[in-house]
Amino acid sequence: MKNRKPFFRFCKGVMRIFKRKPKLINYNDEPLESGAIYLTNHSAASGPLTHELYFPLDCRFWGTYEMCGSLKERWNYLTNIYFTQKKHFPKWLSKFIGIFATPVMHMYYKGIQIIPTYTDSRLRSTLKTSFDELNKGVSIIIFPENSSDGYHKELKEYFAGFYVLARQYYKKFGKNLKIYNMYYCKRKNLVIIGKATTYLDLANSGKNEREVANDMKEQANEFYRTYCKAETKKNKDNKK
């Protein structure tokens, strides 16, 4: 991606040696649009890494503010939340891994220029930075799933931050952003990109933001059931 610094682009080139390019199923007849919103699942750290290495457009990621602060803040988040609550590691193991993971993640997050997200009034800074990037034609990748109890292949809940971003952008600039819904299947190394919708399509649906977010979550789950879960079941049946 052109908006990454040269040294980090070099590091990404090295990482691509060990991480294969994913296969792609794209529902869109036209090329993916720059300066749009892209939604996708985490699949733990695999989703963000895959998109950072192979997403074809310049982009910035939304990410929790705890991972964008000091080393101590990152340590606390990794050891008390990410490894313990999301990955379900024992506390002692979380702290041990955190010793090595914290400085690595510090460099990685700095390299990919994460846009920190908040659940309070500081969200205004998230929106402002996102507006600036969208106006430059940079896309915003958002991981809207609720991962408070871990990462799930079949997603339980989507937050509506993406809809708030699209709505506020439309109010401020009058531009109807495109929104793409994606799903990353780690086992198949597969990315599914749903047909683009727009903010006004969603706003005129008669649904509130929570219902819109739930529809997006269900669409992502349908991608999983169609291309990932079904394929897994077929492979198991073939082995019998």
DAHU-V30170 format. One record per backbone hydrogen bond with DSSP energy under -1.0 kcal/mol. NH is the residue of the N-H (numbers start at 0). CO is the residue of the C=O. E is the energy in kcal/mol with one decimal. If there is no record, write none. Layout:
NH:CO:E  NH:CO:E
This chain:
3:0:-1.5  8:4:-2.3  9:5:-2.0  10:6:-2.1  11:7:-2.4  12:8:-1.7  13:9:-1.6  14:10:-2.3  15:11:-2.0  16:13:-1.3  17:14:-1.2  18:14:-1.1  22:188:-2.7  24:190:-2.6  26:192:-2.8  36:177:-2.4  37:139:-2.9  38:179:-3.0  39:141:-1.8  45:42:-1.7  46:41:-2.3  48:44:-1.8  49:45:-2.5  50:46:-2.4  51:47:-2.3  52:48:-2.2  53:49:-2.2  54:50:-2.4  59:138:-2.1  61:140:-2.2  62:114:-2.2  64:116:-1.6  66:63:-1.7  67:64:-2.2  73:69:-2.3  74:70:-2.7  75:71:-2.6  76:72:-2.2  77:73:-2.9  78:74:-2.8  79:75:-2.3  80:76:-1.9  81:76:-2.6  82:77:-2.9  84:80:-1.5  85:80:-2.0  86:81:-2.1  88:82:-3.2  93:89:-2.5  94:90:-2.1  95:91:-1.9  96:92:-2.9  97:93:-2.2  98:94:-1.0  100:96:-2.9  101:97:-2.2  103:99:-1.0  104:100:-3.2  105:101:-2.1  106:102:-1.8  107:103:-2.4  108:104:-3.0  109:105:-1.7  110:106:-2.1  111:107:-2.2  113:108:-1.4  114:60:-3.2  116:62:-2.1  122:119:-2.2  123:120:-1.8  124:121:-1.4  126:122:-2.4  127:123:-2.5  128:124:-2.3  129:125:-2.2  130:126:-2.9  131:127:-2.2  132:128:-2.0  133:129:-2.8  134:130:-2.4  136:133:-1.7  137:132:-2.5  138:57:-2.4  139:35:-2.4  140:59:-2.7  141:37:-3.0  145:156:-2.4  149:146:-1.8  158:143:-3.3  163:159:-1.9  164:160:-2.4  165:161:-2.3  166:162:-2.6  167:163:-2.7  168:164:-2.2  169:165:-2.0  170:166:-2.3  171:167:-2.0  172:168:-2.9  173:169:-1.9  176:174:-1.1  178:196:-2.9  179:36:-2.8  181:38:-2.4  182:191:-1.9  184:189:-3.2  189:184:-2.0  190:22:-2.5  191:182:-2.8  192:24:-3.1  193:180:-3.3  196:178:-2.6  198:176:-1.9  201:197:-1.8  202:198:-3.0  203:199:-2.4  204:201:-1.3  211:207:-2.4  212:208:-2.4  213:209:-2.2  214:210:-2.2  215:211:-2.1  216:212:-2.2  217:213:-2.5  218:214:-2.3  219:215:-2.2  220:216:-2.3  221:217:-1.9  222:218:-1.9  223:219:-2.0  224:220:-2.8  225:221:-2.3  226:222:-2.7  227:223:-2.0  228:223:-3.2  229:224:-1.1  231:227:-2.1  232:228:-2.3  233:229:-2.2  234:230:-2.3  235:231:-1.9  236:232:-2.3  237:233:-2.1  238:234:-1.0
